[in-house]
Amino acid sequence: MYLSSRHVVFDSLFSFLLQSIKPFQDLLIYMKNRRMKHEGVLHTALTCDDILCNILLRLPPESIPKLIIVSKRWLHLICSSSFRHSYLSRWRVGFNLLGFFVCNSLYLGRPQGGARRPRSEPALPLLSTSRECDDLKFSGILKKLGYFIDSSDGHLLCGRHPKTYFVWNPITKEQYKLPRPRVYFEELCMAFIVEDSPDDDICYRVVRAKCESRFEEINVVTIETFSSKTSTWCYSKLRCSSTISLSPWISGTVIGGVIHWYAAQGNVAIYDPDHHEKHIALVKLPGPFDFDAQVLGESSDGCLQYGWSCKAGLQIWVLEKGLDGYSSLFSTSKQSSLSWKLRYKLNFKIMWKKNPSLATKCITRSKETEIMAFCPQKSETVFIRSGSNIFLYNFKNNRMEVIQYQGRGSSILSDFSKVVPYYKRAWPQSVLCGDGNGTT
């Protein structure tokens, strides 16, 4: 069966090379006319790692998992950090859902004498939907990380405000304790950015932003940024063209390295850490603001998308890009002309009518139906929560599916807890690469 799979892969790759990559067409046609075996053709043409890498970079993401069975050499090349970095720069690779973290904001920034977490409630509740998440949950590492703050590409940012923070690496199974922040913020919001690096070491940034407790004429946001490259916290101030006040204890949504925070008066604050101007932009969110839930995410076409829900239903909006993308937002010299466009609208009563079998199961739901989260880089699917039930809804076929996590030793502890999907990039790992802690 292994040899049969290899022949299928070789045949597919040969056809792709013959049709798509011009520098190799004449060579492949010549060899095929002489009735040389496909494996011999590939061995002759691909003896150089640079040529092999150049060809593999042109193959679509759905082909990559099949190619690692060709040989150990191919497995090692595809799973290497340098190839992964080059490939992700060219293609958009999907994500695998590992589970959900349950966050209770009652314990974040708890004032002296405030609510205390009961011993029976774990600090880092995890609803597992995968074998990998089961292993993480029962490994005991979650008890050492404190509370969940954010995740990026499978890496976790956890800790206890405002002094102790950890980053956990899902590949090496190691935790990194960050140095203590230099500045104290009574209320803050955070963001976690993991960047693709050609090296084996992960590269990440952690941003802490001060939230003003009262809305005054303030157009400056104080932030402190930790970089794994320098291993230090850096203090800076961001200027805004209008009055700004960030919403506390909510992690920012990161899209393409750009941070999006909720702000007062129905705004979203957008900050690009790599932009040459230390500027933070405010964009008015669409629709009324008497909603029960709101979420931010990345659309299929790489835009910022925003969803809100009330008792009646939900709406999905997309912030359209200009000719220069979103760059005009960070320029203080010109007014941004970006606008929101309604992409999807859903009535919950109609949704349940079109999915009667699920509606029957959830007839005793204790909490009204609400939007919960977006899928990464997707617009047509969204997570919907109803009590302790989590569903994935598809706008194209109007179908719902239940996300099974029950029976794995976890539950949503409170109707008012925030449930956050936990994703990891769909990319193969191998013990042949890095420090040997990965899995194929």
C-alpha positions in Angstrom: 0.0 0.0 0.0 2.9 2.3 0.8 4.5 1.8 -2.7 1.1 2.2 -4.3 0.7 5.6 -2.5 4.1 6.6 -3.7 3.3 5.9 -7.3 0.1 7.9 -7.1 2.0 10.8 -5.7 4.7 10.5 -8.4 2.0 10.4 -11.1 0.3 13.5 -9.8 3.5 15.4 -9.4 4.6 14.4 -12.9 1.4 15.6 -14.4 1.6 18.9 -12.5 5.2 19.5 -13.7 4.3 18.7 -17.2 1.4 21.1 -17.3 2.4 24.0 -15.1 6.2 24.5 -14.8 7.6 25.6 -18.2 11.4 25.2 -17.4 10.9 21.5 -16.9 8.3 20.8 -19.7 10.8 20.0 -22.5 12.9 17.8 -20.3 9.9 15.9 -19.0 8.4 15.4 -22.4 11.7 14.2 -23.8 12.1 11.7 -21.0 8.5 10.5 -21.2 8.8 10.0 -25.0 11.7 7.7 -24.3 9.4 5.7 -21.9 11.5 6.4 -18.8 9.7 5.7 -15.5 8.3 8.6 -13.6 10.5 7.8 -10.6 13.5 7.9 -12.9 12.4 11.2 -14.3 12.0 12.8 -10.9 15.3 11.3 -9.7 17.1 12.8 -12.7 15.4 16.2 -12.5 15.2 16.6 -8.8 18.6 15.6 -7.4 19.2 19.2 -6.4 17.5 20.4 -3.2 17.1 23.9 -4.6 15.2 22.6 -7.7 13.1 20.3 -5.6 12.2 23.2 -3.2 11.4 25.5 -6.1 9.0 22.9 -7.6 7.3 22.0 -4.2 6.7 25.7 -3.6 4.4 25.8 -6.6 2.2 22.9 -5.5 -1.1 23.8 -3.8 -1.6 23.3 -0.1 -3.8 20.2 -0.5 -0.9 18.4 -2.1 1.7 18.9 0.7 0.4 16.2 3.1 0.6 13.6 0.4 4.2 14.4 -0.6 5.8 13.7 2.8 5.4 9.9 2.2 7.6 10.0 -1.0 10.9 9.8 1.0 12.6 10.8 4.2 14.4 13.5 2.1 11.1 15.0 1.0 9.7 14.7 4.5 12.6 16.5 6.0 12.5 19.3 3.4 8.8 20.0 3.7 8.8 19.9 7.6 11.8 22.3 7.8 11.3 25.8 9.2 12.9 27.4 6.1 10.6 25.7 3.6 7.5 26.3 5.8 8.4 30.0 6.0 8.8 30.2 2.2 5.6 28.3 1.5 3.5 30.3 3.9 4.8 33.5 2.2 3.3 32.3 -1.1 0.2 30.3 -0.1 -2.6 30.6 2.5 -2.5 27.4 4.5 -5.6 26.3 6.5 -6.0 25.6 10.2 -7.0 22.6 12.3 -9.5 23.1 15.2 -8.0 21.6 18.3 -10.6 22.7 20.9 -12.0 25.7 22.8 -10.7 27.6 25.8 -13.3 28.9 28.2 -12.5 32.3 29.7 -14.2 33.8 32.7 -13.5 37.6 32.8 -14.5 37.8 36.5 -11.0 36.8 37.5 -9.1 39.1 35.1 -7.5 42.1 36.8 -9.4 41.1 40.0 -9.3 44.0 42.5 -8.4 43.3 46.2 -11.5 41.7 47.7 -13.0 40.8 44.3 -14.4 37.5 43.1 -12.1 34.5 43.7 -12.0 31.4 41.5 -13.3 28.3 43.3 -10.8 25.4 43.6 -13.2 23.2 41.8 -13.0 25.4 38.7 -9.8 25.0 36.6 -7.9 28.2 35.8 -7.6 27.2 32.1 -10.7 25.2 31.1 -10.2 23.5 27.8 -12.9 21.8 25.6 -11.1 19.3 23.6 -12.2 18.3 20.1 -9.0 16.5 19.0 -6.4 13.9 20.1 -3.7 16.5 20.3 -5.9 18.7 22.6 -6.6 15.6 24.8 -2.9 15.1 25.3 -2.4 18.8 26.2 -5.3 18.8 28.6 -4.1 15.7 30.5 -0.4 16.5 30.4 -0.7 18.8 33.4 1.0 21.8 31.7 -2.2 23.9 31.8 -2.1 24.0 35.6 1.3 25.8 35.4 0.3 28.5 32.9 -2.3 30.5 34.8 -5.2 32.0 32.9 -5.7 31.9 29.1 -5.0 35.3 27.4 -4.6 34.6 23.7 -3.4 32.1 21.1 -1.6 32.3 17.8 -0.9 29.5 15.4 -1.2 26.9 18.2 1.0 28.9 20.6 -0.5 29.9 23.9 -0.2 33.2 25.8 -1.2 32.7 29.4 -0.4 34.1 32.8 -1.7 36.3 35.6 -2.1 40.0 35.2 -0.2 42.2 35.6 3.1 40.5 36.4 3.5 37.0 35.1 3.2 35.8 31.5 4.0 32.5 29.7 4.3 31.5 26.1 3.7 27.8 25.4 5.1 26.1 22.3 3.0 23.2 20.9 5.9 21.8 18.9 8.6 21.6 21.6 6.1 21.3 24.4 8.0 24.0 26.3 7.0 27.1 28.2 8.8 30.4 28.2 8.4 32.8 31.1 8.5 36.4 30.0 10.4 39.0 32.1 8.2 41.1 34.3 6.7 44.1 32.5 8.2 47.5 33.4 5.0 49.5 33.5 1.9 48.9 35.6 -1.5 49.3 33.9 -4.6 49.1 36.2 -6.7 48.0 33.2 -5.3 46.7 30.0 -5.9 44.8 26.8 -3.4 42.6 25.1 -2.4 41.0 21.7 -0.2 38.1 20.8 1.6 37.8 17.4 3.5 34.7 16.3 5.5 35.3 13.1 6.8 32.7 10.7 10.5 32.5 10.9 13.0 30.5 8.7 14.8 29.5 11.9 13.7 26.8 14.2 13.1 29.2 17.1 9.6 30.8 17.2 9.4 34.5 16.8 6.7 36.4 18.7 5.6 39.7 20.2 3.3 40.4 23.1 1.6 43.8 23.3 0.1 45.3 26.5 -2.1 48.4 26.0 -3.3 50.7 28.7 -7.1 51.2 28.9 -8.4 54.4 30.5 -11.1 53.8 33.0 -12.9 57.0 32.2 -13.6 58.5 28.7 -11.9 61.9 28.5 -10.2 64.0 25.8 -7.3 61.5 25.4 -5.9 60.8 22.0 -2.8 58.8 23.2 -2.6 55.0 23.9 0.3 53.8 26.1 1.6 50.4 25.1 4.4 48.1 26.2 5.7 45.5 23.7 7.8 42.4 24.4 9.8 40.9 21.5 11.4 37.4 21.5 14.2 38.8 19.4 15.3 41.2 22.0 13.9 39.5 25.2 12.9 42.9 26.5 9.8 45.1 27.0 9.7 48.3 25.0 7.6 51.3 26.1 5.9 53.6 23.6 2.9 55.9 22.9 0.5 55.7 20.0 -1.1 58.8 18.6 -4.7 58.8 17.4 -6.4 61.5 15.3 -9.4 61.5 17.6 -10.4 60.7 21.2 -9.8 57.0 22.1 -10.5 54.7 24.9 -9.8 50.9 24.6 -12.1 48.3 26.1 -10.3 46.4 28.9 -9.6 42.7 29.4 -10.2 41.7 25.7 -7.5 40.3 23.6 -6.9 41.9 20.2 -7.6 40.1 16.9 -4.4 39.9 14.8 -4.7 39.8 11.0 -1.6 39.9 8.9 0.4 41.2 11.9 -2.0 44.1 12.5 -3.8 44.3 15.8 -7.5 45.1 16.2 -8.9 46.1 19.6 -12.4 47.1 20.6 -12.8 50.7 21.7 -15.4 52.9 23.4 -18.4 54.3 21.5 -18.7 51.5 19.0 -15.2 51.7 17.4 -12.5 49.3 16.6 -8.9 50.5 17.1 -6.3 49.3 14.5 -2.6 49.3 15.2 0.2 48.1 12.8 3.4 47.5 14.9 5.5 47.5 11.7 4.2 50.8 10.3 6.8 53.6 10.5 4.3 55.9 12.1 3.4 55.2 15.8 -0.3 55.8 14.9 -3.5 54.0 16.0 -6.6 54.3 13.9 -10.2 54.3 14.9 -12.9 52.9 12.6 -16.6 53.1 13.4 -18.2 49.7 13.6 -21.4 49.2 11.5 -24.9 48.6 12.7 -26.8 49.3 15.9 -25.0 48.6 19.2 -27.7 47.0 21.3 -26.2 43.5 20.5 -25.5 40.6 22.8 -22.3 39.5 21.2 -19.7 40.7 18.8 -16.6 39.2 17.1 -13.8 40.1 14.8 -11.9 38.0 12.3 -10.3 37.6 8.9 -12.4 37.0 5.8 -11.6 34.7 3.0 -10.2 37.6 1.0 -8.0 38.9 3.7 -10.2 41.7 5.0 -11.3 42.6 8.5 -14.7 41.1 9.2 -17.1 42.0 12.0 -20.1 40.1 13.3 -22.7 41.0 15.9 -25.8 39.2 17.1 -28.9 40.0 19.1 -31.9 37.8 20.1 -33.3 37.9 16.5 -30.2 37.0 14.5 -26.8 38.1 13.4 -25.0 40.1 10.7 -21.5 39.8 9.2 -19.8 42.9 7.8 -16.5 43.3 5.9 -14.3 46.4 5.9 -13.4 46.8 2.2 -9.8 47.6 1.3 -8.6 50.6 -0.7 -6.0 50.6 -3.5 -3.3 50.6 -0.8 -5.1 48.1 1.4 -5.6 49.5 4.9 -2.5 51.7 4.8 -4.5 54.9 4.6 -5.8 54.3 8.1 -2.3 54.9 9.5 -1.6 58.1 7.6 -2.4 61.3 9.5 -2.1 63.4 6.3 -5.3 62.1 4.6 -8.8 61.0 5.5 -9.6 57.3 5.1 -12.5 56.4 2.7 -12.8 52.8 3.7 -16.4 51.5 4.2 -18.2 48.5 5.6 -20.2 46.1 3.4 -22.8 43.7 4.7 -21.9 40.2 3.6 -24.3 37.9 5.5 -27.5 38.2 7.4 -29.2 35.4 9.4 -32.5 35.1 11.3 -32.1 32.6 14.1 -35.8 31.4 13.9 -35.3 30.6 10.2 -31.9 28.9 11.0 -33.6 26.6 13.5 -36.5 25.8 11.1 -34.0 24.7 8.4 -32.2 22.5 11.0 -35.1 20.8 12.9 -33.2 17.9 14.3 -30.7 20.2 16.0 -33.5 22.6 17.2 -35.1 19.7 19.0 -31.9 18.8 20.9 -31.5 22.4 22.0 -35.1 23.1 23.1 -34.0 23.4 26.7 -31.1 25.8 26.0 -30.5 28.1 29.0 -29.0 31.0 27.0 -30.1 32.7 23.8 -28.4 31.8 20.6 -25.5 34.1 19.8 -22.5 34.4 17.5 -19.4 33.0 19.1 -16.4 33.3 16.7 -15.2 33.2 13.1 -13.2 30.4 11.4 -9.7 31.7 10.4 -9.6 33.2 6.9 -13.2 32.2 6.2 -16.4 34.1 5.6 -18.9 31.5 4.8 -18.8 29.6 8.2 -19.2 30.9 11.7 -19.4 29.4 15.2 -22.7 29.8 17.0 -23.3 29.1 20.6 -26.5 28.2 22.4 -26.1 27.4 26.0 -23.5 24.6 26.3 -23.9 23.7 22.6 -21.5 24.9 20.0 -22.4 24.8 16.3 -20.7 25.5 13.0 -23.0 27.3 10.6 -22.5 27.5 6.8 -24.1 30.4 5.1 -23.9 28.9 1.6 -25.9 25.8 2.3 -27.7 27.0 5.5 -26.6 23.9 7.3 -25.5 23.5 10.9 -23.3 20.8 12.5 -22.7 20.2 16.2 -19.1 20.5 17.4 -18.6 17.5 19.6 -16.7 18.1 22.8 -19.1 16.6 25.3 -17.8 13.4 26.9 -14.2 14.6 26.9 -14.3 15.6 30.6 -15.1 19.3 30.1 -18.1 21.6 29.9 -18.8 25.3 29.6 -18.9 26.4 33.2 -21.0 29.5 32.9 -23.5 31.0 30.4 -21.5 34.2 30.7 -18.1 32.7 29.9 -16.4 33.6 26.7 -15.5 30.5 24.5 -12.5 31.0 22.2 -11.6 28.5 19.4 -8.0 27.1 19.6 -6.4 26.5 16.2 -3.1 25.3 14.9 -1.7 25.7 11.3 -2.4 22.6 9.2 1.2 21.8 8.5 3.1 18.5 8.9 5.8 18.1 11.6 8.5 15.5 11.8 11.0 14.1 14.4 13.6 14.6 11.7 13.4 18.3 12.0 14.3 20.7 14.8 15.0 19.3 18.3 13.1 16.0 17.6 10.0 16.7 19.7 7.7 17.0 16.7 5.4 14.3 15.4 4.7 13.3 11.8 
